[in-house]
């Protein structure tokens, strides 16, 4: 291995890492992962989990090694077994499928996603057309859409707005996938407001606090870092958005990696300051691995950049407080 050339001359700076805070696991992810571990502890393996509990390769592999079995469909779960529903939420039809198979369900849906589900139900009951800003096919969008399929249209960015039609322009509301970029969402909202001047906004922002906080932190890193590394999996929407946010905020380069060994040494050429953060579904052990890798390549000064303090926690799913067997 070769270290990148050090800067030289009177203006030379030591190679350093700017470590974002907050970063990594949010309260919803912590709750969901702990729910799987608690179920394994209480009832023993196998514990079935519908879809990845959170979008992170390391977390899924670790839970599989402990006895979790990840499935894509409810009918893959043996009748009468325990099944956990992922943090991204599911449509009511999934609960009905589980009941039909006599499954004991543990709903690990993030409470912030549940809030959006409830908003969808409420606006549908008031006969609104609901424009759901989000990525077509994402598990969270599928789950929210299932709450009111006859009322919800998915809007996958500003380019979708021109082709939209609604029944009554005085009864239109927007909702959002929680893990989108704040800037990306507001660009779509502004396009929707231009098209539908009477558009109703939800009572509070649907972008989750953790997504907002991590995007604010990565923007701060981008002010000084020539390279931003985001630790997270490619199927993690919030992690992928953070790379885009870093680039939009002025970082010359930004990359998403699951593990330290995925870092390309060529990324470090001419770089004195590396910004490091992680998505809301990435555990800090992976960040520690990247810090060690960077230290081995000469980036052994680590400065923490704190943009806000997080203190939110969520209680475990209530189903884990009784005997599911």
C-alpha positions in Angstrom: 0.0 0.0 0.0 1.2 3.5 -0.7 0.2 6.6 1.2 -1.0 9.6 -0.7 1.7 12.3 -1.1 1.6 14.8 1.8 1.0 18.5 1.1 4.1 20.6 1.2 5.1 24.2 1.6 4.3 26.9 4.2 0.6 26.4 3.8 0.7 22.6 4.3 -2.0 21.1 6.5 -1.9 17.8 8.3 -4.0 15.1 6.8 -7.1 14.9 9.0 -10.6 13.5 9.3 -13.7 15.5 10.1 -16.1 13.2 11.8 -19.8 14.2 11.7 -22.0 14.2 14.7 -24.8 13.2 14.7 -24.3 10.2 12.4 -25.3 6.5 12.2 -28.1 4.8 13.9 -31.3 6.8 14.6 -33.8 5.9 17.2 -36.0 4.0 14.8 -33.2 1.8 13.6 -32.0 1.2 17.1 -35.5 0.1 18.1 -35.9 -2.2 15.1 -32.6 -4.0 15.5 -33.1 -4.3 19.3 -36.5 -5.8 18.6 -35.0 -8.6 16.5 -32.4 -9.3 19.2 -35.0 -9.2 22.0 -37.3 -11.6 20.1 -34.3 -14.0 19.5 -33.5 -13.8 23.2 -37.0 -14.4 24.4 -38.2 -17.0 22.0 -35.1 -18.4 20.4 -34.3 -18.8 16.7 -35.6 -18.9 14.1 -37.3 -15.5 14.2 -38.6 -14.5 10.8 -38.2 -10.9 9.5 -40.2 -9.6 6.5 -37.7 -7.7 4.3 -34.5 -6.4 5.7 -35.1 -5.0 9.1 -33.1 -2.0 8.1 -31.2 -1.3 4.9 -27.7 -2.3 6.0 -25.7 -5.3 4.8 -23.7 -5.7 8.0 -26.7 -5.5 10.3 -28.6 -8.1 8.3 -25.6 -10.5 8.2 -25.1 -10.1 11.9 -28.7 -10.8 12.7 -28.7 -13.8 10.3 -25.8 -15.2 12.2 -27.9 -15.0 15.4 -30.8 -16.9 13.9 -32.9 -14.3 12.1 -34.4 -15.5 8.8 -35.2 -12.7 6.3 -38.0 -13.3 3.9 -39.6 -11.3 1.1 -43.1 -12.5 1.4 -45.4 -13.4 4.3 -46.3 -16.7 2.8 -42.6 -17.8 3.2 -43.1 -17.8 7.0 -44.3 -21.1 8.5 -47.8 -20.9 9.9 -47.9 -20.0 13.6 -44.4 -18.6 13.6 -43.2 -15.2 14.8 -42.5 -12.6 12.2 -41.1 -9.1 12.6 -42.1 -6.3 10.3 -39.3 -4.0 9.2 -38.7 -0.4 10.2 -40.0 0.8 6.8 -43.6 -0.2 7.5 -46.0 -2.4 5.6 -49.5 -2.0 4.1 -52.6 -3.2 6.0 -52.8 -6.1 3.5 -49.6 -7.5 5.0 -51.1 -7.5 8.5 -54.2 -9.4 7.0 -51.9 -11.9 5.4 -50.1 -12.5 8.7 -53.4 -13.0 10.5 -54.6 -15.5 7.9 -51.5 -17.6 8.5 -51.8 -17.3 12.3 -48.5 -15.5 12.6 -47.5 -13.7 15.7 -46.4 -10.3 14.4 -44.0 -7.8 16.0 -44.4 -4.5 14.3 -41.0 -2.7 14.3 -42.2 0.1 12.0 -40.4 3.4 12.9 -42.9 5.6 14.8 -42.2 8.4 12.4 -43.2 6.2 9.5 -46.3 5.2 11.4 -47.1 8.9 11.7 -47.1 9.3 7.9 -49.4 6.2 7.6 -51.9 7.8 10.0 -51.8 11.0 8.0 -52.5 9.1 4.8 -55.5 7.4 6.4 -56.9 10.6 7.8 -56.7 12.5 4.5 -58.2 9.6 2.6 -61.1 9.6 5.0 -61.6 13.3 4.2 -61.5 12.3 0.5 -58.3 14.1 -0.4 -56.1 13.2 -3.3 -52.8 12.4 -1.7 -49.5 13.1 -3.5 -46.9 10.9 -1.9 -43.4 12.2 -2.6 -41.0 9.3 -2.7 -39.2 6.7 -4.7 -41.4 4.2 -6.6 -40.8 0.7 -5.3 -39.2 1.7 -2.0 -40.6 -0.4 0.9 -41.7 2.7 2.8 -43.6 4.1 -0.2 -45.3 0.7 -0.8 -46.4 0.5 2.8 -47.8 4.0 2.9 -49.5 3.7 -0.4 -51.2 0.5 0.8 -53.0 2.6 3.5 -55.1 4.3 0.9 -54.4 3.0 -2.6 -57.4 4.7 -4.2 -56.3 8.1 -2.9 -52.5 8.0 -3.2 -50.4 8.9 -6.2 -46.6 8.5 -5.9 -44.6 11.5 -7.1 -41.0 10.5 -7.8 -39.5 14.0 -8.1 -40.3 17.3 -9.8 -40.3 15.6 -13.3 -43.5 13.7 -12.3 -45.5 16.9 -11.6 -46.5 17.9 -15.1 -48.4 14.6 -15.7 -50.4 14.7 -12.5 -54.2 14.9 -12.5 -56.5 15.2 -9.5 -60.2 15.1 -9.0 -60.6 18.3 -7.1 -57.7 20.9 -6.9 -59.1 22.3 -3.7 -58.6 18.9 -1.9 -55.0 17.9 -2.6 -52.3 17.2 0.0 -48.7 16.1 -0.1 -47.0 13.6 2.1 -43.4 12.4 1.9 -41.2 9.3 2.3 -39.3 10.0 5.5 -35.8 9.3 4.3 -35.6 11.7 1.3 -33.2 14.7 1.1 -34.9 17.8 2.5 -33.8 19.8 -0.5 -35.0 17.2 -2.9 -38.4 17.0 -1.2 -38.9 20.8 -1.1 -38.0 21.1 -4.8 -40.9 18.7 -5.6 -43.2 20.4 -3.1 -42.5 23.8 -4.8 -43.3 22.3 -8.2 -46.5 20.8 -6.8 -47.5 24.2 -5.3 -47.0 25.9 -8.7 -49.2 23.3 -10.3 -51.8 23.1 -7.5 -52.0 26.5 -5.7 -54.4 25.2 -3.1 -52.1 22.3 -2.1 -52.4 21.4 1.5 -49.2 20.6 3.5 -49.1 18.0 6.3 -49.3 19.3 9.9 -45.5 18.8 10.4 -42.6 17.9 8.2 -42.5 14.3 7.2 -38.7 14.2 6.7 -37.5 12.5 9.8 -35.4 14.3 12.4 -32.4 11.9 11.8 -32.4 12.4 8.1 -32.5 16.2 8.5 -29.7 16.2 11.1 -27.4 13.9 9.1 -27.9 16.0 6.0 -27.1 19.2 7.9 -24.0 17.6 9.3 -22.8 16.4 5.9 -23.3 19.9 4.5 -20.9 21.2 7.2 -18.3 18.5 6.3 -18.6 19.5 2.6 -17.5 23.1 3.4 -13.9 21.9 4.3 -13.5 18.3 3.0 -12.1 17.5 -0.4 -13.5 14.0 0.0 -16.6 12.9 1.9 -17.1 9.2 2.7 -20.6 8.1 3.7 -20.8 4.7 5.4 -24.0 2.9 4.4 -25.5 0.4 2.0 -26.5 1.2 -1.5 -30.2 0.2 -0.9 -30.3 2.7 2.0 -32.2 5.7 0.7 -31.0 8.1 3.4 -27.4 7.0 2.9 -27.5 7.5 -0.8 -29.1 10.9 -0.4 -26.2 12.0 1.9 -23.7 11.5 -0.9 -25.8 13.7 -3.2 -26.2 16.3 -0.5 -22.4 16.4 0.0 -21.8 16.9 -3.7 -24.6 19.6 -3.9 -23.0 21.4 -0.9 -19.7 21.7 -2.7 -17.7 18.6 -1.8 -15.3 17.8 -4.8 -15.9 14.1 -4.3 -18.2 11.9 -2.2 -18.6 8.1 -2.1 -20.8 5.5 -0.4 -19.1 2.4 1.1 -20.4 -0.5 3.2 -17.0 -1.4 4.6 -13.5 0.2 4.8 -12.0 -2.2 2.3 -14.3 -0.7 -0.4 -12.4 2.6 -0.2 -10.2 3.2 -3.3 -6.8 4.7 -2.4 -7.0 6.8 -5.6 -9.8 8.8 -3.9 -7.1 10.2 -1.5 -4.9 11.8 -4.1 -4.4 15.4 -3.2 -6.8 15.2 -0.3 -5.8 16.7 3.1 -9.3 16.6 4.7 -11.7 13.7 4.6 -15.2 14.1 5.8 -16.7 11.0 7.4 -20.3 10.2 8.3 -22.8 7.4 8.1 -26.4 6.8 7.2 -29.1 6.3 9.8 -29.0 2.5 9.4 -25.2 2.1 9.6 -23.7 1.0 13.0 -20.7 2.9 14.4 -18.5 -0.2 14.3 -18.3 0.3 10.5 -17.3 3.9 11.0 -14.6 2.8 13.4 -13.3 0.5 10.7 -13.0 3.4 8.2 -11.3 5.5 10.8 -8.7 2.8 11.4 -8.2 2.4 7.6 -7.7 6.2 7.2 -5.3 6.3 10.1 -3.2 3.6 8.4 -3.1 5.9 5.3 -1.9 8.9 7.2 -5.2 10.5 8.3 -4.7 10.1 12.0 -6.0 13.5 13.2 -9.8 13.2 13.9 -11.9 16.3 14.6 -15.5 15.9 15.5 -17.9 18.3 13.8 -21.1 18.6 15.9 -24.2 20.3 14.4 -26.8 19.2 16.9 -27.4 16.9 19.8 -29.8 14.0 19.5 -31.6 12.5 22.5 -34.7 10.9 21.0 -35.4 7.3 21.9 -38.4 5.0 21.1 -39.8 2.2 23.3 -39.7 -1.4 22.0 -42.7 -2.6 20.1 -45.5 -3.5 22.6 -45.7 -7.0 21.3 -42.4 -7.8 22.9 -43.9 -7.1 26.3 -46.1 -10.2 26.3 -45.8 -13.8 25.5 -46.2 -14.3 21.7 -46.1 -18.1 22.1 
